[in-house]
Amino acid sequence: MSELAIFGGPKSRTAAYPEWPVWDERDVQAVTEVIRSGRWGGFPYPGPKTAELAKKFSELQGGGFSVPMINGTVTMEVALRAAGIGWGDEVIVPAYTFQATATAPMAAGAIPVIVDIDPKTYCIDVRAAEKAITPKSKAIIPVHLGSNMADMDAIMELAEKFSLIVLEDCAHAHGAKWCGQGAGTIGHFGSFSLQSSKTLSSGEGGILLCRTPELAARAASIIDCGRPHALGGGAEDPNGFAVQGTNYRLSELQAALALAGIERFPAQAKQREEMALYMDEALSEIPGVRVLKHDERHTTRSFYRYVFAIDPHQFGMEHDLLCSALDAEGINCWIGYEAMNNYELFQPQTSTLAVPNAFPEYFKFNEMNLPEAARACEHEAVWLDENIFRAGAKGVDDAVAAIKKIQKNAKELSADAK
Ligand SMILES: Cc1ncc(COP(=O)(O)O)c(C=O)c1O
């Protein structure tokens, strides 16, 4: 019989990894309390739970003025609009990320200019970003991807040189710190998602961290149908209702869930961080596995998924084969996003979005040179679920044993894939 679970052999991990989201009676009570209060959402915004969430989230990240909203996509659209960025402006984004990093600027009318990633971290390549700058460049969105942070020192330097707004996409980086400073508090804005799979969740939701009370007031006004706001203790937005607003308000029920999650978050993040170090050491001994660079300035490593790379030639197979075999072994994993230039959504021929159709010259994907993103997305990257890191050393040991077992049986797997 084959050793591999994918061919009917014994699984490397039979016990299920811990479930996500984690919840207990505190969540039930928190939501029940909101239901009984009769204040489920609406305005004046924010309601009491949402205001408490804003305060607690800024405390968690160690700064910034929080504006909760309905998800971690509109947070980015709103940030750009609050900064006055819109139709025809260019916003630099990395080629390796969830599509929201590019659709959000488009929703504001701006053009996402896609640049390659740094293979050492899979985050934006700052030199590639610099080469992409034109007089129309207004903002840059570094994504703290998977388990890494973008080089925020280099990004802030670049932003200063070219007067760019920096919007950190922190959908994967709740609790992470760079040189002791919280993700999302280094740039002008930090955008966080509270969607179900994220490490702080309210089912759906998002929080925009703003550097100044004025930016926060403007963002709050945009998401609250244009009403004037004085969030974060700043002055009321002098534009008041003149701001073109919409309704992106978070409900009180969701805020209550996120508040319950915040209490558990530090212990979960600490456990993940400790086990990530343990995983780094174990993986670095496997031939053909490349542990992504952990920059020493990334002082608190709080993460969404643990990402590593394989060299398919040396490891003995492509990443998709490894992931299918790992799944069968009981190790939850994913090959990650496709490179941005492969997203149908942005091709002018197939897109229903206004921006690719209005500016087709920016979306000539065949002419783009994004080799590092292509390598990561098509051959190398492996994303391990966060729950592996909440299952103690045994959780990590089982995952590592599975990777070794699969590599040992690479020939059998590759022969079957042919
Ligand atoms: C990198 C990244 N940015 C933005 C988002 C968007 O967040 P949301 O799903 O809350 O809109 C996600 C979420 O999946 C993400 O992974």
PDBQT file of the ligand as one rigid body, heavy atoms in Angstrom, charges set to zero:
ROOT
HETATM    1  C1  LIG A 501      -4.927  41.007   1.341  1.00  0.00    +0.000 C 
HETATM    2  C2  LIG A 501      -6.399  41.264   1.483  1.00  0.00    +0.000 A 
HETATM    3  N1  LIG A 501      -6.839  42.525   1.298  1.00  0.00    +0.000 NA
HETATM    4  C3  LIG A 501      -8.138  42.829   1.422  1.00  0.00    +0.000 A 
HETATM    5  C4  LIG A 501      -9.078  41.869   1.731  1.00  0.00    +0.000 A 
HETATM    6  C5  LIG A 501     -10.520  42.253   1.758  1.00  0.00    +0.000 C 
HETATM    7  O1  LIG A 501     -11.152  42.046   2.960  1.00  0.00    +0.000 OA
HETATM    8  P1  LIG A 501     -12.723  41.759   3.004  1.00  0.00    +0.000 P 
HETATM    9  O2  LIG A 501     -12.931  40.327   2.629  1.00  0.00    +0.000 OA
HETATM   10  O3  LIG A 501     -13.076  42.010   4.420  1.00  0.00    +0.000 OA
HETATM   11  O4  LIG A 501     -13.378  42.693   2.061  1.00  0.00    +0.000 OA
HETATM   12  C6  LIG A 501      -8.664  40.559   1.975  1.00  0.00    +0.000 A 
HETATM   13  C7  LIG A 501      -9.646  39.553   2.394  1.00  0.00    +0.000 C 
HETATM   14  O5  LIG A 501      -9.946  38.531   2.098  1.00  0.00    +0.000 OA
HETATM   15  C8  LIG A 501      -7.291  40.242   1.823  1.00  0.00    +0.000 A 
HETATM   16  O6  LIG A 501      -6.861  38.988   2.005  1.00  0.00    +0.000 OA
ENDROOT
TORSDOF 0
